[in-house]
Amino acid sequence: MVLETVPLGQTGLSVSELALGTWRFGRENDAGEVEIEEDRAHELLDAFADRGGTFIDTANSYGDGRAEEWIGEWLADRDRDEYVVASKIYWPTRSNDPNASGLNRKHLRGQIDCILDRLETSYLDLLYVHRWDDATPAAEYMRTLNGFVEDGRVNYLGTSTETPNAWKVVKANELARQNGYEPFSVAQPRYNLLDREIEARYLPMCRDYSLGIVPWSPLAGGFLTGKYGRDETAPSTSRAATDQSFADRYFCDEHFEVLDHVKMIALEVGATPAQVSLAWLLHQDAVTAPIVGARTVDQLEENVEATAVTLTAAQRTELREGTA
Ligand SMILES: NC(=O)c1ccc[n+]([C@@H]2O[C@H](COP(=O)([O-])OP(=O)(O)OC[C@H]3O[C@@H](n4cnc5c(N)ncnc54)[C@H](OP(=O)(O)O)[C@@H]3O)[C@@H](O)[C@H]2O)c1
């Protein structure tokens, strides 16, 4: 199975139909264990690239910079230009320093250089604002971000997560248009069968601007793989066992009912629940490339196979509406 390449919104860039997420690279979980160590991170990157994966998603905050460092070491042995590397800026990079977080010019300028150093590259393909910063005027960060595109350190801009506030993207992109700045061309919202708030306002906005849509947590952090039961038992290495916020978010009757439909359709099409859940996202015409967050190579292989799963219109409706 080799991943196909798809256009990233209306940019001229092409990316693999799945992106590899690196949020858990070098990250300490609630139990104080590093979830994905360096060797495993490199195995995952190798496995992804071997299957045609080109689109790598990271952030300056992942593993306090370790994710970018490990990607940089891995890229140093490859042809960097063959990969589309996306990173993000927003979260604090120093404690007790109001200028070391958000999208103010000082923080953005300092962080873009740190990101490029850690990734051992002279340019980022895509830079996202990781969250919105209401304390900094949009004109300030849009102009600063435009400067990164003008000087070649960044190729495209993206916006992450601010899903209830589609108007903020509209405001920033209209400001960019009026001033001749680079606009946001890509959106990275949380989107999966359980987290669908983007469908009301955010998705129509993305469609109108022809933004590339790169959903995060496409498997609801693993809930949609079907590995959790209603009794809340969780495999000891799984996210639910080591990340309380995950369990708090997903363990409820309504979500288990959606999962029941996913499991039934998985039996019908001869796939796993994870593959059906990913296939549902891949069938959405507005979606460009879900970011899979596999922790092991086996998980990644299973997820890549989802690109070969076809769902009928009736099955997609059943998944969307929760009724057969
Ligand atoms: N922009 C943002 O604010 C933002 C926020 C979050 C994430 N992201 C990006 O999105 C990426 C993906 O997010 P995510 O990790 O939440 O995605 P996800 O794909 O929904 O969840 C990944 C987790 O599910 C489990 N899993 C995945 N495939 C599996 C399989 N086939 N079988 C069994 N378990 C499986 C693994 O957890 P366990 O094995 O540990 O249970 C894995 O760590 C991140 O790495 C990051 O790049 C962005």
Ligand as a Chemical Component Dictionary entry (heavy atoms), coordinates in Angstrom:
data_LIG
# 
_chem_comp.id                   LIG 
_chem_comp.type                 NON-POLYMER 
_chem_comp.pdbx_formal_charge   0 
_chem_comp.three_letter_code    LIG 
# 
loop_
_chem_comp_atom.comp_id 
_chem_comp_atom.atom_id 
_chem_comp_atom.alt_atom_id 
_chem_comp_atom.type_symbol 
_chem_comp_atom.charge 
_chem_comp_atom.model_Cartn_x 
_chem_comp_atom.model_Cartn_y 
_chem_comp_atom.model_Cartn_z 
_chem_comp_atom.pdbx_ordinal 
LIG N1  N1  N 0  -3.212 21.581 16.043 1  
LIG C1  C1  C 0  -3.410 21.082 17.231 2  
LIG O1  O1  O 0  -3.742 21.785 18.184 3  
LIG C2  C2  C 0  -3.207 19.618 17.428 4  
LIG C3  C3  C 0  -3.684 18.990 18.599 5  
LIG C4  C4  C 0  -3.485 17.632 18.731 6  
LIG C5  C5  C 0  -2.847 16.907 17.736 7  
LIG N2  N2  N 1  -2.358 17.544 16.627 8  
LIG C6  C6  C 0  -1.642 16.801 15.561 9  
LIG O2  O2  O 0  -2.428 15.698 15.153 10 
LIG C7  C7  C 0  -1.677 14.495 15.330 11 
LIG C8  C8  C 0  -2.604 13.368 15.610 12 
LIG O3  O3  O 0  -3.333 13.585 16.823 13 
LIG P1  P1  P 0  -3.700 12.347 17.725 14 
LIG O4  O4  O 0  -2.454 11.682 18.194 15 
LIG O5  O5  O -1 -4.684 12.772 18.732 16 
LIG O6  O6  O 0  -4.404 11.419 16.591 17 
LIG P2  P2  P 0  -5.236 10.105 16.606 18 
LIG O7  O7  O 0  -4.796 9.376  15.373 19 
LIG O8  O8  O 0  -6.674 10.426 16.776 20 
LIG O9  O9  O 0  -4.781 9.307  17.909 21 
LIG C9  C9  C 0  -3.541 8.673  17.940 22 
LIG C10 C10 C 0  -3.499 7.667  19.063 23 
LIG O10 O10 O 0  -4.479 6.657  18.829 24 
LIG C11 C11 C 0  -3.928 5.389  19.083 25 
LIG N3  N3  N 0  -3.902 4.689  17.784 26 
LIG C12 C12 C 0  -3.635 5.224  16.561 27 
LIG N4  N4  N 0  -3.757 4.281  15.614 28 
LIG C13 C13 C 0  -4.119 3.150  16.241 29 
LIG C14 C14 C 0  -4.411 1.845  15.805 30 
LIG N5  N5  N 0  -4.378 1.526  14.507 31 
LIG N6  N6  N 0  -4.735 0.905  16.734 32 
LIG C15 C15 C 0  -4.807 1.221  18.041 33 
LIG N7  N7  N 0  -4.535 2.444  18.537 34 
LIG C16 C16 C 0  -4.205 3.410  17.629 35 
LIG C17 C17 C 0  -2.543 5.617  19.661 36 
LIG O11 O11 O 0  -2.677 5.772  21.060 37 
LIG P3  P3  P 0  -2.207 4.737  22.178 38 
LIG O12 O12 O 0  -1.605 3.546  21.517 39 
LIG O13 O13 O 0  -1.281 5.491  22.994 40 
LIG O14 O14 O 0  -3.491 4.418  22.885 41 
LIG C18 C18 C 0  -2.158 6.942  19.078 42 
LIG O15 O15 O 0  -1.243 7.647  19.839 43 
LIG C19 C19 C 0  -0.677 14.847 16.431 44 
LIG O16 O16 O 0  0.433  13.995 16.449 45 
LIG C20 C20 C 0  -0.305 16.255 16.057 46 
LIG O17 O17 O 0  0.644  16.250 15.016 47 
LIG C21 C21 C 0  -2.557 18.875 16.463 48 
# 
loop_
_chem_comp_bond.comp_id 
_chem_comp_bond.atom_id_1 
_chem_comp_bond.atom_id_2 
_chem_comp_bond.value_order 
_chem_comp_bond.pdbx_ordinal 
LIG N1  C1  SING 1  
LIG C1  O1  DOUB 2  
LIG C1  C2  SING 3  
LIG C2  C3  SING 4  
LIG C2  C21 DOUB 5  
LIG C3  C4  DOUB 6  
LIG C4  C5  SING 7  
LIG C5  N2  DOUB 8  
LIG N2  C6  SING 9  
LIG N2  C21 SING 10 
LIG C6  O2  SING 11 
LIG C6  C20 SING 12 
LIG O2  C7  SING 13 
LIG C7  C8  SING 14 
LIG C7  C19 SING 15 
LIG C8  O3  SING 16 
LIG O3  P1  SING 17 
LIG P1  O4  DOUB 18 
LIG P1  O5  SING 19 
LIG P1  O6  SING 20 
LIG O6  P2  SING 21 
LIG P2  O7  DOUB 22 
LIG P2  O8  SING 23 
LIG P2  O9  SING 24 
LIG O9  C9  SING 25 
LIG C9  C10 SING 26 
LIG C10 O10 SING 27 
LIG C10 C18 SING 28 
LIG O10 C11 SING 29 
LIG C11 N3  SING 30 
LIG C11 C17 SING 31 
LIG N3  C12 SING 32 
LIG N3  C16 SING 33 
LIG C12 N4  DOUB 34 
LIG N4  C13 SING 35 
LIG C13 C14 SING 36 
LIG C13 C16 DOUB 37 
LIG C14 N5  SING 38 
LIG C14 N6  DOUB 39 
LIG N6  C15 SING 40 
LIG C15 N7  DOUB 41 
LIG N7  C16 SING 42 
LIG C17 O11 SING 43 
LIG C17 C18 SING 44 
LIG O11 P3  SING 45 
LIG P3  O12 DOUB 46 
LIG P3  O13 SING 47 
LIG P3  O14 SING 48 
LIG C18 O15 SING 49 
LIG C19 O16 SING 50 
LIG C19 C20 SING 51 
LIG C20 O17 SING 52 
# 
